[in-house]
Amino acid sequence: MKSLFKVSLLAAVVMMAAGCQTEETKSTSTTAEQKVESEKATQSTAHFDSDNDKVAYAIGLSLANYLNTNLDKPKEYGIELNKELVLKGIEHAFANKAELTDEDVRTTLSDFDKRLKTLATEKAQEKAAASKKAGDEFRAKFEKEKGVKKTKSGLLYQVLEAGKGKSPKATDTVQVHYKGTLIDGTQFDSSYDRGQPATFPLDRVIKGWTEGVQLMKVGSKYKFVIPPELAYGDRDTPTIPANSTLVFEVELLKVDKAEDKAKSKPKK
């Protein structure tokens, strides 16, 4: 699992700040001119007298955006980080007054990242369990609807429109129009929205599709309700949560038989 809290980069930023201050402490005491520049820096509106000023300001913005992103992430797991202490840490680093050693910083952030990973895993497991439970209930209800049939694997299907063409085998290539949704109606894919049907070998898709489309004839339209073990299982994606039951409406438009393709290949 990737680091949830960018430990190494954050630590590097703080260390870089401390390093910059080490160089600064070699200089003499602050002059009147430096005080004026310091006052300028604290004004609400930034003034750029040179490209270097703009670079400095851009670094500050980049650092702030980075910190905001990383400070908001733990809120998902009920952890609130004190932004004032974050700013205090930056201030102390630049003033060369850090109250933690470099090793303390690395250990603290590393331990925090491990804690976040544990919380993330627990949250993902809870989400997956809830998704499975909701899917089981949805399928049990759908199974009772008129015309719904269930295969030995647990695939549920309903004939919306009957076709009279040929049926495909798993090794055939099919052309279909389809729409896929979660059980709450959230659409995650649609060939209709793309404006063109999809074509693919039937044995290169999820098990529920490979099995279900073989039940169809060209010209038919079916509704499939696919349990997670015949779909994406416990894989979690941005559009399909782990253990999701999926709902598809599928129109079978064309079948290219594998044996026909083999016959059409020129002999060498």
Secondary structure, DSSP 8 states (H G I E B T S, - for coil): ---SS-HHHHHHHHHHHHHHHHHHTTS-S--HHHHHHHHHHHSSS---SSHHHHHHHHHHHHHHHHHHHHHHGGGGGT----HHHHHHHHHHHHTT--SS-HHHHHHHHHHHHHHHHHHHHHHHHHHHHHHHHHHHHHHHHHTTSTTEEE-TTS-EEEEEE---S----TTSEEEEEEEEEETTS-EEEEHHHHTS-EEEEGGGS-HHHHHHHTT--TT-EEEEEE-GGGTTTT---SSS-TT--EEEEEEEEEEE-HHHHHHHS---
